[in-house]
């Protein structure tokens, strides 16, 4: 079944921007022509669609967000070897410098979406249009602005806080705001989004990919878990539960191209085949995950670049009966993929990622994968609740939520009577396997015990050069050169 796509997002960018095409490779601090602000409900929805589109770009979920699993130790770059993916190699080896191309992508990726959201929030209240469209559009804008800032603040700490479209009369060289102020905005935005957005169940099939009330509650729960606000996390995950989300009975159904936006999906980046742009363009609507992660030189997906190869240490974390292993990774002796037998020689580590691969038998070409990328699944919410309950000493209830996720994976309930620290470790291990290669592991490593959990893990892998400074990326030097009011993170 065809899912919704933000196919008119490019129109929104062209409709609103008076600057040149290379605007998309800069911070959106350029002046905006206010005469081009939306004036009708249709135009407003077009701008909202434009606010979603940067999520699809390689700067965020089409590459950089999932390569954070490489940095987190789940996998290696692999690819063609040598300098292929050198920026990601440097990030994962903790020798990153302020001129790193991957860091620059992550810094620049969110700003066009923030700009679009700011335009919606400035314009929508002034329009005489249907209240349902107006409220939904504002809710989506609040959700997206919060999500973009949540990405930025976790990667960079303090960042400029821009909440309105800038004009030529504004300061176009903003300084960085303290991360506490950024988190305050994120919480406020997501709270407003939850009030304005409809539940997913009320969306038509065409609109299922839009942000919903459950997405706002779930993302806000993740923000509070990151900040160590455990009771708020519990309250918000309970509100998500009450909206009717369920675990798919089969873990594979989260990555089945015929089952997208399923009852377990809370928010996902939407992709489609044949978007009308080159595969390498920002505006390309198809997913890079399948061709990038497909085994190199093996024709599993009609082509493949061999990125994101799981490590032996990661593979060793699976319990013997864990059904997620068959879905998540390719290994010698695993079930066939689209008629292909896997050989360990296809990868430097002996493994490739399987969960995002799309069979060539169901798509027109290897570079036309329409598979959505998961940002928030219901299993994530259940594990967040288990973690928060444990932190507040409610271990017996926490076990129930952890066991729901384990049960779906074909695993027995965990051992009862664990200490708080033992249970915490167990939840984090479960998150690692349940959400593998979905861009979540790095954020778990750096949020627990002020990042010490992550440093201890990285050191156990022999990455002893990882230090506290590496818990944040450097601000790209090219941005500091352009804006003298930007400061650098400590140690870079």
N, C-alpha and C positions, 0 to 999 in steps of 0.2 A: 504494500500500500504506500502511496506517495505521501511523504510528510511535508510540512510547511518549510519554505525556504525564504530567505530575505532577499529575493531576487531583484527587488527594486532598490536595494540599499545603495548601489552605485549611483542611481539617479539622484538619491538624496544628497550624496556628496557633491555631485556636479551641480545640483540645484542650489546649494547653499554657499559653495566656496567661490570667492572671487579671485583667489590666488591660483598659482600654477599647479600642475599635476604633482610636482614633487612635494607639495604640501603634506602628503601622506607619509613622507619620510622625515618630518620635522615635528617638534612639539606643536600642538595646535594653539599657538599663542599669536597667530596672525590676526589681523583685523577681519571682521565679518561684515558683510553687506546686509544691514538690517532690512533693507527693502526686499530681500529674498527670504525672509522668515515665512514659515507656513501661515496660510490664511484660511485654509479649509480643513475639514476633518481628514480628507484624503491626503492632503499635503502633510498634515501632522503625522499620520501613520507612516508615510514615506520616510520622514525624518527619524521616527522611532526605529524603523527597519534599518536605517543607516547606522543607528547606535549599536545594533547587534553585530553588524558585519565585521568590525575589527576582531571579534572573538574568533572568526573563521580564518584569520590571516596566519601566515607562518610565524609572525612575530609573537603570536600567542598560542592558541590551541592547535594549530596545524603543524606546529613543530616545537617551539621553545618550551611550552608548558610540559609536554610529555617527556622532553629530553631531561627534565629535572630528575627523573628516575635514574638516569645515568649518573648524575651528580650524587644522588642519594645512595648509590652502591648497588642498585638492583641489576644493573646491566652495564655494558661498555658501549662505546660508540659503534664499534665494528666497522660497518660501511666498507669502503675500498682500501682502508689502511693508510699509512703514511699521514699526509696532512688533510685527508678527507675528514671534514668535521672538526678541524683543529681547534676552533673556538669552543666547541663542546668538550673536547678532550681537556683543554686548559681549565675549563670550569670544573670538570669532574676530578682533575688532579690538584685543584686548589692552588693554581698558579695564575689565576685570572688577573688581568691588568685593566685599567680604565679604558683601554682601546679595544677591548674584546667585542667582537661583532654580535655575539649572542646576548651579552649584557645590554648592548645598545638596542637590540630588538625588543627586549623586555621593558626597557625604559620607554621607548617610543610607542610600543604597541597599544597601550591603553588610551593615550591622549585623544586620538580622533573620536573614540567612543564616548569619552567624557565630554568632549565638545558637543557632540550630537545630543547627549542627554541634557546638557545645560541649555541648549537651544529649546528643546521640548519643554523643560521646566520653566523657562522664561516666557515662552510664547503661549502654551496651552491655557493658562488661567485667563488670558485676554480674549480667547476665541469664543464666539457664540456658536457652539456646536453641541451635538448630543453628549450629555453628561457621561454616559457609559463609555464612549470612545475617549473623552477627555480624561476621565479618571484612570482608565486602563493605560492610556498613553503615559500619563504622569507616573503611574505605578511602575511601569516598565522602565522609564527613565531613571527613577530613583533606584530601582534594583540594579540596573546596569552600571550607573555611576558608582554605586557602592561596590559592585563586584570588581570594576576596573581599579578602584582605589585599594581594594583588599589585595589584589595582585601586587600593586606597586608598593604598599606599605610593608608587606612581608618580604619582598625582595630587596627593598632599598631603605626601609625605615622612614625617616623624615622625607617628605616630598612636597612640592608646591600644591597648595589647596586652592583649586580654581573652581568656583561654583556658579559662575555666570559667563556667558560668551564675552570675550574681551573686545573692546573697540579701540580705535586709535587714541582715545583719551585715557586708556588704562595703562597701568604699568605692565609692559610686555616682558619684563625681566624679573619674574617673581622669585623670591627666596623660598627655601624649604620650610614647611611648617612642621612642628614637632609631631611625632607619630601619634601621640595621645590625641591631638586635635584631629588628625586624620581618622583615627578609630571612632572618635565621637561623631564625625560626619557619617561614617559608614553605618554606625548603629542607628542614627537618626534617619538616614535614607532608607534602610531596610525596614525600620518600624513603619515608616510612611508607606512604603511599598506594600507591606502586608495588609495595611488598612485599605489600600486602593485597588489591589489586584484581585481578580476573580480566582476561584479555585480551578485547578486543572480540569476537573470533571465538567465544568461549564463551557470549556472551549470546544469549538468545532474541530473536526479532523484537520482542517487547514491551518488552525492556529495553535495546535498542540505544542509547538516548539517555543511558544512565547513564555516569558516569566509568569509565574502564578503565585498565588498566596502561599502555597507549600514551598515554593522555591525561596521566597523571601524569609519564611520562618526557618527553613533549613539552613540557608546561608547565614542568617543571623545567629543560629545556634553554633555554627562553626566559628564565627567571629568571637562569641563569648567563650567557647572552649579554648580558643587560641589565647584569650586574655585571662583564662583561669577562673571565669565566672560560672561555676558549676551549677548552681541552682537555676540560673537563667538558661543554661544549656538544657537542663532537664525540662523546664517549662516549655521551651520552644520545640524540642523534639517531640514532646507530648502533643503539641498542637499540630505537628506534621502527622503524627499517628492518627489523629482524629479526622484527618482529611481523606482517609481511605486508601493510602498507598499500601502496597503489599510487595513482598519478595516474589519475583518470578519463581515458579517451582523448579526450573532448571537454570543454573547459572549461565549456561550458554545463551539463553534468551535475551540477556543483556547485550549480546554482540551478534545477534542474528539479524541480518540485513532485512529480513521480512517481519521483524517484530519491534521496530524502533518506536520510541516514545511509549514504551510499555508501562504497565502499572507500577513498575519499580522506578521508572525514570522520573526524577524530580526536575532536573534541568540538564539539558544537553545542547552542545553547539550543533546546529543543523547544517548538513552538507547535502549536495545533490550532484548527480552526473551532468555533464554537458552544460556547464554554466556559461559557455560562450566566450570564455577568456582562456589565454594560455595557462597551462598547468603551473607555470612559474610566476604568474601574476598574483599580486595581493588579492585582486577581485575574483580570482578563481573560486568557484563554488564547490569543487570536489575536495575530498579529504586526501591529505598526503600520507596518512598513517599506513594504509595498506601497501602502496608501492615502496615507501621508505622502510617499513619493517619487514617486507617480504624477503625471503632468503635470496641472497645475491647469486645470480647466474643459475637459478634452479627452475625458473618459469612457473613457480607456484601461483603467482598472481598475474602472470603474463609479463613479468618484469619484476625487479626488486632491487633495492639498494643495500639491503642487509644492515640497516641501522638498528640500534637498541637491542643488542644481543645479551640475553640474561646470563648472569654469572653462575658458576657452580655453587657458590655460597648461597645464592638466592634459591636455586633449585633444591638444595638440601633442606630448606625450611619446610617443605611440604610433608605432611604426614602421609602415611602409606595409602590411606583411603580417600585422600582429598580429591574430589572430582573436579575442582577448579584447575588442577594442573593440566588436564587434558584439553581444557578450553583456552588456557592462558599461554602455554608455550608449545613449541614444536621440539621434539627430541627423538632420537633414533629409537624406533620401536613404537612410537605413538600411533594412534589411528591415522589413516590416510587423510590428506587434505585435498579435496577436489580431485581425487584419483592419484595423488602424488604420494610416494613414500619419502619420508624425511631422512636425510643422512647427516650425521654429525659434522661431516666435512664441509657442509654449507656455511658454517659459522666458525669464527675464531674460538668461541667458547663451547661449541657443540650444540648450541640452542638458538632459536629465534622466537620472537613473540608471535603468537597465533591469534590472539583474541580480536585484533583489529583487521585481520586479513579478509578480503572479499574475493570469493572465487571468480575467476575470469569467466566462468560459465554463466554468471548472472549479470555481468556488466559488459559494456561495449569495448572497453580497453582498460589496461592496468592503471592508467592515470585518471580514471573516471569513477573513483570510489565514492558512493553516496553515504557511507556509514557515518552516522553522527558520533560525536565524541562526548562521553559522559563527564559532566561537571559535578553533579550531585545525584547519587542514587540512594534509595531507601535503606539499603544495607549500611551505607555510610552513616545515616541518621541513627540507626539502631546501635551501631558501634560507638558513636558519640555519646549516646545516652548511657550505654554500659560504662564507658569511661568516667563520665561525670558522676553517675551514681556511686561508683567505687570510691571516687575522690571524696565523697561526702559520707562514706562509711556504710553505704547501703548495698553491701556485697551480694546478699541473697537475691535482691531484685536485679542487680547488675548482671548476675550470671544468666538470668533468663534471656536478656537481650543479646548477650554474646552467643548463647547457645542457639538462638534463632538463626543466626548467620552461619554458625558451624553446622547446624542440622541441614540447612539447604546444600551445604558442600559435601554432605554424606558423612560427616564426622560425629563422633560421640560427644556428649556433653563434657565440659571441662571438669577436671578434678575439683571437688568442693573443698572448702576450708583453706583456700589460698590466702596469703596475707595481702594487704592492700598493694604493696609494691609488686608482688608476684602477679596479681591480677592485672595491674597496670601494664606490666610487661607483656602479659598474654594478650590483652586487647590490642596493643600496638603491633604485636606480631600478626594478629588476625587481620588488622587493617592493612598490613603490608601485603598479605596474600590476596585478600578480597579486592583491594583497589590497585593491584599491581599494574604499573605502566599507564596509570590514569592521571599521573602528575600530582599525586597526593603525598607520597612518601617523604619528599624533601620537607614539606611544611610540617609533617609530624615530627621529623627529626629536630627541627629548629625550635618548635614551640614547647616541648616538654623539658622541664627543669632548666628553663632559660637557654636551651640549646645544648646543655651538657649531655643529655641523652644521645643526641646526634653525634657530638664529638667523640663520645665513648665508643659509639658504634663504628664510626669512621676509623678511629685509631685501631679498633680490633681488626679491621681489614688491612691495616698497614699504611693507611693514609695519615701518617703522624704529623704531616705539615698542616693539616686542617686545624685552625685556631678560631677563637671567638670572632676575629675580624671577618672570617669567611662566612659567618652566619648572615651577613648582608653583602650584596654586591657593591662594587664601586659605582659611583655616579659616572656615566660615560664622560670621558675627557672632552669630547667634541661638544657636549652640551655645556660644560663649564666654560669652555672657550667662547661659546656664543652668548652665554649668560653669566656675567661676572658675579651675580648675586647667588649663584649656586655654590654650595660648599661640598667638599669631598667627605666620604665616610672615613672613619678612623682607620689608619693602617695602610691606606692606599696612596 
